[in-house]
Amino acid sequence: MKSIVVTIVCTWCMLTICAQPTAGTYTKHHQYLFTALQNQAGLTWLKGPAIGINTERRFLLNALSIHTLAIAWPTHSGTFAGILKQTGFRAWHEQLFGLAYSHNMGEKCSVGMQVNYLNTMTMGYGSTHALTAEAGTLVQITPVLFAGLHAFNPVNTPDVPVIFSAGLGYEASESFLLSTALIQQEGLPPAFKVMCEYAFIPQFLMELDWCNDPMQRNMAVSFGLKKLFIKVYAAHHPQLGFSPGTTIIWQV
């Protein structure tokens, strides 16, 4: 039974992780490169050009490891970003190539979108390809309260899940952030997520994400060293075990 579950997770893990929000996704002042790519509207609020890598070992299995490379570049015309993501092994792997763009619609609103090229290769069966898109918006309601919407595959590309999410971000102080999100993935029950981030000191952050879906629960610690941002996190599934990960971002 476990092998069947792992096979199903392997098929969808890369795609669903793309659309899973974390604490800073629905805020203006707590954005990093990868939180912004979970809702492309957040790219507008990056402080400068950034490049980052992320690696995650799903359920401690090398075959399910996910590797991501991303870059973002703000300009006067908006922020442009690119992302490359891969998971799998020699006999089977999935790849995602994405190009994103975000534009500021004023001091309190931004919108963003991303076009994705998906490639799946299975040894002995060839490969399949698909094009899809995702889009999001971020609105500042009050000086400390933000709201956002995000849609992954709203055009309903066949064999790719449709995922909608909506969230709120409350910047209680410069050191404490509280966020919530409601996520609806095609074919699955709705997931409700509560996320908080606390800075013990400006250079050290701790994040805790709880969700009724065990696949989206995780804990993280982050370190900021001038232009370098390092995040170490782990998620735990009751049956499948731990999924550790590391993120490194260089922001100019």
KAURFEN-V190441 format. One record per residue. N is the residue number from 1. RES is the residue in one small letter. SS is DSSP state (helix for helix, strand for strand, loop for the rest). D_LAST is the distance of its C-alpha to the last C-alpha in Angstrom with 1 decimal. Layout:
N/RES/SS/D_LAST
N/RES/SS/D_LAST
This chain:
1/m/loop/47.5
2/k/helix/44.2
3/s/helix/43.7
4/i/helix/44.3
5/v/helix/41.7
6/v/helix/39.1
7/t/helix/39.8
8/i/helix/39.3
9/v/helix/36.0
10/c/helix/34.9
11/t/helix/35.6
12/w/helix/33.6
13/c/helix/30.9
14/m/helix/28.1
15/l/helix/28.8
16/t/helix/29.4
17/i/helix/26.3
18/c/helix/24.2
19/a/loop/25.7
20/q/loop/25.8
21/p/loop/23.9
22/t/loop/22.4
23/a/helix/22.1
24/g/helix/19.0
25/t/helix/20.1
26/y/helix/22.2
27/t/loop/20.1
28/k/loop/17.8
29/h/loop/16.0
30/h/loop/15.8
31/q/loop/13.9
32/y/loop/11.9
33/l/helix/11.6
34/f/helix/15.2
35/t/helix/16.8
36/a/helix/15.9
37/l/loop/17.5
38/q/loop/20.6
39/n/loop/21.0
40/q/helix/19.3
41/a/helix/19.7
42/g/helix/17.0
43/l/helix/14.3
44/t/helix/14.9
45/w/helix/13.7
46/l/loop/10.1
47/k/loop/8.0
48/g/loop/5.5
49/p/loop/5.5
50/a/strand/6.2
51/i/strand/8.9
52/g/strand/11.5
53/i/strand/15.1
54/n/strand/18.0
55/t/strand/21.5
56/e/strand/24.5
57/r/strand/28.1
58/r/helix/30.3
59/f/helix/33.5
60/l/helix/32.9
61/l/loop/34.0
62/n/helix/32.3
63/a/helix/33.7
64/l/helix/31.7
65/s/strand/28.4
66/i/strand/25.5
67/h/strand/22.5
68/t/strand/19.5
69/l/strand/16.6
70/a/strand/14.3
71/i/strand/11.5
72/a/strand/10.6
73/w/strand/9.9
74/p/strand/10.8
75/t/strand/13.5
76/h/loop/16.3
77/s/loop/18.6
78/g/strand/16.7
79/t/strand/14.2
80/f/strand/15.0
81/a/strand/14.7
82/g/strand/16.6
83/i/strand/18.0
84/l/strand/20.5
85/k/strand/22.6
86/q/strand/25.7
87/t/strand/28.5
88/g/strand/31.9
89/f/strand/33.7
90/r/loop/35.7
91/a/loop/38.5
92/w/strand/36.4
93/h/strand/32.8
94/e/strand/30.8
95/q/strand/27.7
96/l/strand/25.6
97/f/strand/23.6
98/g/strand/21.9
99/l/strand/20.4
100/a/strand/19.2
101/y/strand/18.8
102/s/strand/18.4
103/h/strand/19.7
104/n/strand/20.1
105/m/loop/23.8
106/g/loop/23.7
107/e/loop/22.3
108/k/loop/23.9
109/c/strand/23.8
110/s/strand/21.6
111/v/strand/22.8
112/g/strand/21.4
113/m/strand/23.1
114/q/strand/22.8
115/v/strand/25.3
116/n/strand/26.0
117/y/strand/28.1
118/l/strand/29.8
119/n/strand/31.8
120/t/strand/34.2
121/m/strand/36.1
122/t/strand/39.2
123/m/loop/41.2
124/g/loop/44.6
125/y/loop/43.8
126/g/strand/41.3
127/s/strand/38.1
128/t/strand/37.5
129/h/strand/34.9
130/a/strand/33.8
131/l/strand/31.6
132/t/strand/30.5
133/a/strand/28.1
134/e/strand/26.5
135/a/strand/25.6
136/g/strand/24.6
137/t/strand/24.6
138/l/strand/23.3
139/v/strand/25.3
140/q/strand/25.1
141/i/loop/28.7
142/t/loop/28.5
143/p/loop/25.8
144/v/loop/25.6
145/l/strand/26.9
146/f/strand/25.3
147/a/strand/27.0
148/g/strand/26.0
149/l/strand/27.8
150/h/strand/26.9
151/a/strand/29.2
152/f/strand/28.9
153/n/loop/31.4
154/p/loop/33.2
155/v/loop/35.1
156/n/loop/36.7
157/t/loop/36.2
158/p/loop/39.0
159/d/loop/38.4
160/v/loop/34.9
161/p/loop/34.8
162/v/loop/34.3
163/i/strand/32.2
164/f/strand/31.8
165/s/strand/30.0
166/a/strand/29.8
167/g/strand/28.2
168/l/strand/27.8
169/g/strand/25.1
170/y/strand/26.2
171/e/strand/23.9
172/a/loop/26.7
173/s/loop/24.6
174/e/loop/21.2
175/s/loop/21.9
176/f/strand/24.0
177/l/strand/23.5
178/l/strand/26.4
179/s/strand/26.4
180/t/strand/29.2
181/a/strand/29.6
182/l/strand/32.6
183/i/strand/32.3
184/q/strand/35.1
185/q/strand/35.2
186/e/loop/38.0
187/g/loop/40.9
188/l/loop/39.6
189/p/loop/40.3
190/p/loop/37.8
191/a/strand/35.2
192/f/strand/34.3
193/k/strand/31.2
194/v/strand/30.3
195/m/strand/26.9
196/c/strand/25.9
197/e/strand/22.9
198/y/strand/23.4
199/a/strand/21.3
200/f/strand/23.6
201/i/strand/21.1
202/p/loop/17.5
203/q/loop/16.3
204/f/strand/19.0
205/l/strand/19.7
206/m/strand/22.8
207/e/strand/23.5
208/l/strand/26.9
209/d/strand/27.9
210/w/strand/31.6
211/c/strand/33.2
212/n/loop/36.8
213/d/loop/35.7
214/p/helix/35.3
215/m/helix/32.9
216/q/helix/30.2
217/r/loop/30.5
218/n/strand/27.9
219/m/strand/26.6
220/a/strand/23.2
221/v/strand/21.5
222/s/strand/17.8
223/f/strand/16.1
224/g/strand/12.9
225/l/strand/12.1
226/k/loop/9.4
227/k/loop/6.1
228/l/strand/8.8
229/f/strand/11.0
230/i/strand/14.5
231/k/strand/17.3
232/v/strand/20.9
233/y/strand/23.5
234/a/strand/27.0
235/a/strand/29.4
236/h/strand/33.2
237/h/strand/35.9
238/p/loop/39.5
239/q/loop/41.0
240/l/loop/38.3
241/g/strand/36.5
242/f/strand/32.9
243/s/strand/29.7
244/p/strand/27.0
245/g/strand/23.4
246/t/strand/20.0
247/t/strand/16.4
248/i/strand/13.4
249/i/strand/9.8
250/w/strand/6.6
251/q/strand/3.8
252/v/loop/0.0
